[in-house]
Amino acid sequence: TAVYCVMIPFIWWIMTKKRPSVMTFAAAGICMAGIGLISLESGFSLGLGDGLTMVGGSFFAFHIVAVTKLSRDRDVLALTVLQFFFAGIYSLAGALIFEKPPTEFSLGVVLNLGYLCVFATAVALLFQNIGQKYLPPTVSSILISLESVFGAVFSFIFGYEAPDLRTIIGFVLIFAAVALAQIGSSEKSE
């Protein structure tokens, strides 16, 4: 889904007619390379699922740009509530059409679902929307891409994966992209 890092500068340019800086374009490309090193399997191959994931990343790119554009002079909390309301309606409709209703609930399932809904989704999206109100969308996307870095780091910490040279180089590239994005965002072109 990290294809959004490369797409956002172009979408922002089309929507605002403000050409991003060269540093911003460089940061997006470097970030994408770093994410690829962390995320892709050793064969660097793409399948149907990868293609669908890239389509999802494209929608996420438009989402980031839209939130940045719409939140500048508006209440971020209200925007987030509206996002959840409509996402809930669409998800409920999709679930009613394509899913079987659950037959039983356990306390563990309810607690896990509650945690995911409140902290991993609602609070995280609210903070993301607040940050996007004050940052250019390219910088926001590169900071959001740090999710892959932290996911890999926690995977190492908890012993699910061992760090290798390719992953470490990916980390370095993503952190370099964050630094370049900060430099690029300070230029007037964004």
N, C-alpha and C positions, 0 to 999 in steps of 0.2 A: 504493500500500500504506500510505501514511501516515495512512489513516483510523484506524489504531490510536491515534494521539495523542488523538483525541476519544473513542474507545470506552473506553480504559483507566480513566479516573476512574470511569465508571459500573460497569464490571465489578468494579473494586476495591471500590467501595461495596457492591455486591451481595454479594461474597464475604466482606467483613470487617465489614459493617454500620457502617463508619466513613465518615461523609460527608466527602468532600474539601472543602477550603476553596474559597471563591469565586475566589481567586487561581489555584488549580489549574485550575478550569474555564475561567477566562479564558485562562490560558496555553495550554491544549489547543486552544481555538478559534483563538487568534491564531496558534499554530504551524501549524494546518491551513490557515489562510488564506495564510500565508507559503509553505508547501509548494505550495499550489495555484498561486500566482503563479509559482513557479519551474518547476513541472512541467507544468502544463496548457498545451495549445496555445492559440493566439490566440483560437480560437472558444469556449473553455471548454466544449467538448462532451464527452459521455461515450458510449462505444460498448460493445459486448459485452465486448471485451477489458478495458476500464476496469472494468466490473462484476465480471468475474472477478478482476481485481487487487484490487478492494475486498473481495471475499470472502477472498482471501489475506491482506489486511491485517487482517481480522477474526480470522483464525486466529492471526496474529502477535500481536494484542492479547491473546488468551487465553494465548499462549505467554509473553509478558512477565509477565503477572500470575501465572501458574503458577510460573515460575522464581523470581519475587520471593517468593512464598508458601512454596515448597518449599525454598529455599536458606537461609533464615534460620538454622536450627540444624543444617545439614548440610554435608557436604563438597562444595564447588562443583566440584572436579575430578572426583569420582565422578559427580555429576549430569551434567556435560558429557560424560563418557565414555559414560554410559548414553544420552544424547541422540544421540550419534553412532552408537552401536551400533544402536539401533532405527531411526534415519533411514537408516542403511546397509542394513539388512534390507529396509525398505519400498521404498527406491530400487532395490535389486537386483531385488526382485520385480516392481516396475513396469517396469524395463528389460527383464527377461526376457519379460514379457507384451507390451509395446508397442513395443519397439525391436529393430532388427536388430543382431546382434553386429558389432563393428568388424572390418574385413578386414585392416587394417594399422595399425601404430603407427610414428610417427617419434619421434626423440629430442626434438624440439621439442614435440610433443604431450604426451609423458610429462612433460617438465619443466614445461610450463604447467599441466598437470593436478596435478602434485605441489605447485606453488606455490599454486594455488587451494585444494587440499585442506588443506594445512598452514597457510599464513599467512592467506589470505583467509577461511578458514572455521574451522578448528580453533582457532587462536590468537585470532582475533577473537571467536568465540563464548565461549571461556573467559574472556577479559577482560570481555566483556559480562556473563556470568553472575557474575563476581566483583563487578562494579560493582552489579549488581541486588541482590546480597545486602545491600548497605548503603544503598540508595536506595529511596525510594518508587517504585512502578511508573510513576506519571505523570512524575516527573522523569526516570526512565530512558528513557521513550519519547521525551520531548522532546530529550534528549541524543542518542539514537539517530537522531532525525530530522535532526540536523546532517549526516548522510550526504549528503542532497540539496544542502546548501550546499557541502560540500567537493567533491562531484562537479561542480557547476557551476563552482566556482572553478578546479579543475584543467582543466576544459574550456576556460575562458577562457585560462588560462596556456599551454596547449598549442595554442591557436589554433583549436579546433574550433567555438567559438561566441564571439560578441561580447556583452559585458554590455549589457543594456538597462535602462530605468527600472523596468519591471515586475519583473525579476529582482532588482535592487538593493532594491526595496521588500520583496520576499519575504525577502531576507536579513535586513533590518532587523526584520521581523516575527518571524522565527524567533529571532533573538538576543534580542528583547524577551520572547518566550515563555520562553526559557531563564532569563532574569532573574526573570520573574514566577514560574516554577515553583520556583526556588530560594527565593523569598520565601514562596510557598505551602507548600513542604515544611517550612519551619521552624515552621509552625503545628501545634498538637497534633492537629488534625482528621485528619491523614493517617495 
